[in-house]
Amino acid sequence: MRDPEAELRALEGDGLRRLLRRIESPQGTRVDLADQDSCLNFSSNDYLGLATNEGLKAAYQSHIGRLGGGSGASRLVCGTMAAHLDLEEKIANLKQTEAALTFSSGFAAATGTLPALCRKGDVLILDKLCHASLIDGARLSGATMRIFPHNDLDRLESHLEWAVGEVGRDGRIVVVTESVFSMDGDLAPLAEIATLKERHGALLLVDEAHAFGVLGPQGRGLAAALGIESLVDLHMGTFSKAVGLSGGYLCSRRATVDLLINRARSFIYSTAPAPALAATISDALDLVCDSRGETLRAELLERRTTFSPDTTSAIIPVIIGENEAALAASAKLLKKGFLVPAIRYPTVPRGSARLRVTLSAAHRTDDILSLKSALAECRETH
């Protein structure tokens, strides 16, 4: 029988062992670590700085006082509260779809949606750099999986042509991509992907986790920025990044959402998120979508431009290569007062370990300039 200690030693030897880092302060652009003084945080997905927004904290406290701390059951038992339905109506209207379903996390949304919609005999076609939750959801479905090289439209079209001849009359073909890729920060060619899926009669699922709140009118995401929302069949995303809270969503046709209610196991067999959380997310969406959100997006764009005029998102990867070198670079930055994690396999391909810099509207210009200087020093010594 395998010895877990031996497995841990093997991970250690490969530079792949992970440890939990204790944060003593609230989430923010500056955090207190258990074993170190305060440092600048460039590792969070809190792109608009809403995780500690005073108005949202007050709203959360108010909603807890009104609605209590928990929901008591799964959504199909007695856990569907008015706050959940109001939030789903709001996100559906925002994404301009007939209906929406919320999940406890983005991971739950992905691993619930794909197996609910696809089964043996169907075909799922995924970008190679899709998030692990999408890959896991695809595997759970039992459908045939085809992977196309990152943003390779020619290979995608080839897979679609093959899939059309493979699925039966009732079979589904679903193309799956992120809009902003979580570890590279680059954008999918969504307009071209939408054209290909239309041509071949496929469905398109777009995970807007790292674009929602950041890109497009009202922060609706990359599909909205490109004016192709109506060509996306399944809009997926999270409330745990730019919205500053937690949870996931799937927006689509009413019939599709109803099917998920009946088949998505991560939805059916999970206790519903706290109604106070759902109500606070609804408040946060109001903020994200109005003039306050526009101001924050403009500030985030300014921070991105300060770091590099070529950024396409709030995620900037600094490719190092080997695991130990990436860990050493991250440790050097931490000693200088910057929290920038080393990202390694299996999150990224072998040999492409990196520092993943994420920016927030709450960062100051001086913070960005200090980080750039520290990164330059690391490169010189690498």
C-alpha positions in Angstrom: 0.0 0.0 0.0 1.3 3.5 -0.9 2.7 5.4 2.0 1.4 9.0 2.0 4.7 10.2 3.7 6.6 8.7 0.7 4.3 10.5 -1.7 4.9 13.8 0.1 8.7 13.2 -0.1 8.4 12.7 -3.8 6.4 15.9 -4.2 9.0 17.7 -2.1 11.8 16.3 -4.3 10.1 17.5 -7.4 9.5 21.0 -6.0 5.7 20.3 -6.1 4.7 20.1 -2.4 2.2 22.7 -1.4 1.7 24.2 2.1 -1.0 26.4 3.4 -0.1 30.0 4.2 -1.8 31.6 7.2 -3.0 35.2 6.7 -3.7 37.0 9.9 -5.4 40.1 8.4 -8.4 40.6 6.2 -8.0 40.2 2.4 -6.5 43.3 0.8 -3.7 44.8 -1.1 -1.6 44.6 2.1 -1.8 41.4 4.3 -0.2 40.2 7.5 1.4 36.8 7.3 1.7 34.6 10.4 5.5 34.5 10.2 6.2 37.9 8.7 5.3 41.6 8.9 2.8 43.1 6.5 3.5 42.7 2.8 2.0 43.9 -0.4 -0.4 41.3 -1.8 -0.1 40.6 -5.6 -1.7 37.2 -5.4 -5.4 37.9 -4.9 -8.2 37.7 -7.5 -10.0 40.6 -5.8 -9.6 42.7 -8.9 -11.9 45.6 -7.8 -10.9 45.6 -4.2 -14.4 44.7 -3.0 -13.5 41.9 -0.6 -13.2 44.5 2.2 -15.5 47.2 0.8 -17.0 48.9 3.8 -20.5 49.2 2.2 -20.6 45.5 1.4 -19.4 44.5 4.8 -22.2 46.5 6.4 -24.7 45.0 4.0 -23.5 41.5 4.8 -23.9 42.2 8.6 -27.4 43.6 8.0 -28.5 40.6 5.8 -27.2 38.2 8.5 -29.3 40.0 11.1 -32.4 39.7 8.8 -31.9 36.3 7.2 -29.8 34.3 9.6 -26.5 32.5 9.2 -27.4 29.5 7.1 -29.9 28.1 4.6 -30.6 24.8 6.4 -30.8 22.4 3.5 -30.1 21.9 -0.2 -32.0 23.9 -2.7 -34.4 21.1 -3.6 -35.3 20.4 -0.1 -36.1 23.6 1.7 -33.0 25.7 1.1 -34.2 27.9 -1.8 -34.7 31.2 -0.2 -36.1 34.4 -1.8 -32.5 35.8 -1.7 -31.3 33.0 -4.0 -34.1 33.5 -6.5 -33.6 37.3 -6.5 -29.9 36.9 -7.2 -30.5 34.4 -10.0 -33.0 36.8 -11.6 -30.5 39.6 -11.3 -27.5 37.8 -12.8 -29.7 36.4 -15.7 -30.9 39.9 -16.5 -27.3 41.2 -16.4 -26.1 38.4 -18.7 -29.1 38.9 -20.9 -30.3 35.3 -20.6 -33.6 33.7 -19.8 -32.5 32.1 -16.5 -29.6 31.5 -14.1 -28.6 29.0 -11.5 -26.1 29.8 -8.7 -23.7 27.3 -7.1 -21.5 27.3 -4.0 -18.4 27.9 -6.1 -17.2 28.2 -9.6 -15.7 24.7 -9.3 -19.2 23.4 -8.4 -20.7 25.2 -11.3 -18.3 23.6 -13.8 -18.4 20.1 -12.3 -22.2 20.2 -12.1 -23.0 21.7 -15.4 -20.9 19.6 -17.9 -22.0 16.2 -16.5 -25.6 17.4 -16.4 -25.6 18.4 -20.1 -23.3 15.8 -21.6 -23.1 12.0 -21.5 -21.6 9.1 -23.4 -22.1 9.7 -27.1 -21.7 13.5 -26.8 -18.5 15.4 -27.5 -16.8 18.0 -25.4 -14.1 20.1 -27.1 -11.9 22.1 -24.6 -9.0 24.5 -24.9 -5.9 23.0 -23.6 -5.6 25.7 -20.9 -9.1 25.4 -19.5 -9.3 25.4 -15.7 -9.1 22.2 -13.8 -12.8 22.4 -12.9 -13.8 22.4 -16.5 -11.5 19.4 -17.2 -12.9 17.5 -14.2 -16.5 18.3 -15.2 -15.8 17.0 -18.7 -14.3 13.8 -17.4 -17.2 13.2 -15.1 -19.7 13.6 -17.9 -18.6 10.4 -19.7 -18.6 12.3 -23.0 -15.8 12.0 -25.6 -13.2 14.7 -24.9 -11.1 16.4 -27.5 -8.5 19.0 -26.6 -7.3 21.7 -29.0 -4.0 23.6 -28.5 -4.4 26.9 -26.8 -6.5 29.3 -28.9 -5.8 27.2 -32.0 -8.8 27.9 -34.3 -7.7 25.6 -37.0 -7.5 22.6 -34.7 -10.8 23.6 -33.1 -12.5 23.6 -36.5 -10.9 20.2 -37.3 -12.3 18.8 -34.0 -15.7 20.2 -34.8 -15.8 18.7 -38.3 -14.9 15.3 -36.7 -17.5 15.7 -34.0 -20.3 16.4 -36.4 -19.7 13.0 -38.0 -19.3 11.3 -34.7 -22.4 12.2 -32.6 -25.8 10.7 -33.2 -29.0 12.6 -34.0 -29.6 13.4 -30.4 -25.9 14.0 -29.5 -24.5 17.3 -28.2 -21.3 19.0 -29.1 -20.1 21.6 -26.6 -17.1 23.8 -27.1 -15.6 25.0 -23.8 -13.2 27.9 -23.2 -12.3 30.5 -20.7 -12.6 34.2 -21.8 -9.6 35.3 -19.8 -7.2 32.4 -19.0 -6.5 32.2 -15.3 -2.8 31.4 -15.4 -1.7 33.3 -18.6 -4.0 36.3 -18.5 -4.6 36.2 -22.2 -7.9 36.3 -24.0 -9.7 33.7 -26.1 -10.6 34.6 -29.7 -14.3 34.4 -28.7 -15.8 35.9 -31.8 -14.0 33.5 -34.0 -14.9 30.5 -31.7 -18.5 31.6 -31.7 -18.5 31.7 -35.5 -17.1 28.1 -35.7 -19.5 26.7 -33.2 -22.4 28.3 -35.1 -21.2 26.8 -38.4 -21.0 23.3 -37.0 -24.2 23.4 -34.8 -22.4 23.1 -31.5 -23.0 24.8 -28.2 -20.5 27.2 -26.6 -19.7 27.4 -22.8 -17.6 30.4 -21.8 -16.1 30.6 -18.3 -15.9 34.4 -17.6 -14.5 33.9 -14.1 -11.6 36.3 -14.6 -13.4 38.7 -17.0 -16.7 39.2 -15.1 -16.6 42.6 -13.4 -13.5 43.6 -15.2 -14.2 43.7 -19.0 -17.1 44.9 -21.1 -20.0 47.2 -20.5 -21.1 47.0 -16.8 -18.3 44.5 -16.3 -20.4 41.9 -18.0 -17.3 40.1 -19.5 -15.4 39.6 -22.7 -18.5 38.3 -24.7 -20.2 41.6 -23.9 -17.1 43.6 -24.8 -17.2 41.9 -28.2 -20.9 42.2 -28.6 -21.5 38.4 -29.0 -23.3 37.5 -25.8 -26.2 36.1 -27.7 -23.9 33.6 -29.4 -22.8 32.1 -26.1 -25.1 29.3 -25.0 -23.7 28.8 -21.5 -22.4 31.7 -19.6 -20.4 30.6 -16.5 -18.5 32.6 -13.9 -17.9 33.3 -10.3 -18.6 35.8 -7.6 -15.3 35.1 -5.9 -13.1 37.3 -7.9 -14.0 40.8 -9.0 -17.3 40.7 -7.1 -15.2 40.1 -3.9 -17.4 37.3 -2.3 -17.9 33.7 -3.2 -20.0 31.4 -5.4 -20.6 30.5 -9.0 -23.3 30.9 -11.6 -24.5 29.4 -14.9 -26.7 31.5 -17.2 -28.6 30.1 -20.2 -32.0 29.2 -21.6 -34.8 28.5 -19.1 -35.0 24.8 -20.2 -31.2 24.4 -19.8 -31.3 25.8 -16.3 -34.2 23.6 -15.4 -32.3 20.6 -16.6 -29.4 21.6 -14.3 -31.7 21.8 -11.4 -32.7 18.2 -12.0 -29.3 16.8 -13.0 -26.4 18.9 -11.6 -25.1 16.8 -8.7 -23.0 19.6 -7.2 -26.2 21.7 -7.0 -28.6 18.9 -5.9 -26.5 17.5 -3.2 -25.0 20.6 -1.6 -26.5 22.7 1.1 -27.6 26.0 -0.3 -25.2 29.0 0.2 -26.3 31.3 3.1 -29.1 33.6 2.0 -27.2 36.5 3.5 -24.4 35.8 1.1 -26.8 35.7 -1.8 -28.3 39.0 -0.8 -24.8 40.6 -0.4 -23.8 39.3 -3.8 -26.9 41.0 -5.2 -25.8 44.3 -3.6 -22.2 43.8 -5.0 -23.6 43.3 -8.5 -25.4 46.6 -8.2 -22.0 48.2 -7.3 -20.1 46.4 -10.0 -22.6 47.4 -12.7 -23.1 51.1 -11.9 -20.9 54.1 -12.0 -18.9 53.0 -9.0 -17.9 49.8 -10.9 -16.9 51.9 -13.9 -14.7 54.0 -11.7 -13.0 50.9 -10.3 -12.5 49.3 -13.7 -10.9 52.6 -14.9 -8.6 52.5 -11.9 -7.7 48.9 -12.5 -6.9 49.7 -16.2 -4.6 52.5 -15.0 -2.8 50.0 -12.7 -2.5 47.5 -15.5 -1.0 50.2 -17.8 1.4 51.2 -15.1 2.7 47.7 -14.8 2.8 47.2 -18.6 1.0 48.9 -21.5 0.5 45.5 -23.2 -1.6 43.8 -20.5 -4.9 42.3 -21.6 -6.2 41.5 -18.1 -5.4 41.9 -14.5 -3.3 38.7 -14.6 0.4 38.9 -15.6 2.5 35.7 -15.7 6.2 36.0 -15.2 7.5 32.7 -16.7 10.5 31.2 -14.8 10.6 27.6 -16.0 11.8 25.2 -13.4 9.9 24.7 -10.1 12.8 25.4 -7.7 13.7 28.6 -9.6 10.1 29.8 -9.4 9.9 29.0 -5.7 13.2 30.8 -5.1 12.0 33.9 -6.9 8.8 33.9 -4.9 10.8 33.6 -1.7 13.0 36.5 -2.7 10.1 38.7 -3.4 8.5 37.8 -0.1 11.6 38.9 1.8 11.3 42.2 0.0 7.7 42.5 1.2 5.8 41.2 -1.9 3.4 38.2 -1.8 3.6 36.7 -5.3 3.1 33.0 -5.5 5.0 30.4 -7.5 2.6 28.5 -9.8 3.7 25.0 -10.8 2.6 21.8 -12.4 -0.2 20.5 -12.5 -1.7 24.0 -12.5 0.5 24.9 -15.4 2.4 22.6 -17.8 5.7 21.1 -16.8 8.7 23.4 -17.4 6.5 26.6 -17.3 6.5 27.4 -13.6 5.9 31.0 -13.0 5.2 33.9 -10.8 1.5 34.9 -11.2 1.1 38.6 -10.6 -2.5 39.8 -10.1 -3.4 43.5 -9.9 -6.3 45.2 -8.1 -7.9 48.6 -8.5 -7.1 49.0 -4.8 -3.3 48.9 -5.4 -1.6 52.3 -5.4 0.7 53.4 -8.3 3.7 53.3 -6.0 2.8 49.7 -5.1 3.0 48.7 -8.8 6.3 50.6 -9.4 7.8 49.0 -6.3 6.9 45.5 -7.5 8.3 46.2 -11.0 11.6 47.2 -9.5 11.7 44.1 -7.3 10.9 41.8 -10.2 13.6 43.4 -12.3 16.1 42.6 -9.5 14.9 39.0 -9.4 15.4 38.7 -13.1 18.9 40.0 -12.8 19.9 37.4 -10.2 18.0 34.5 -11.9 
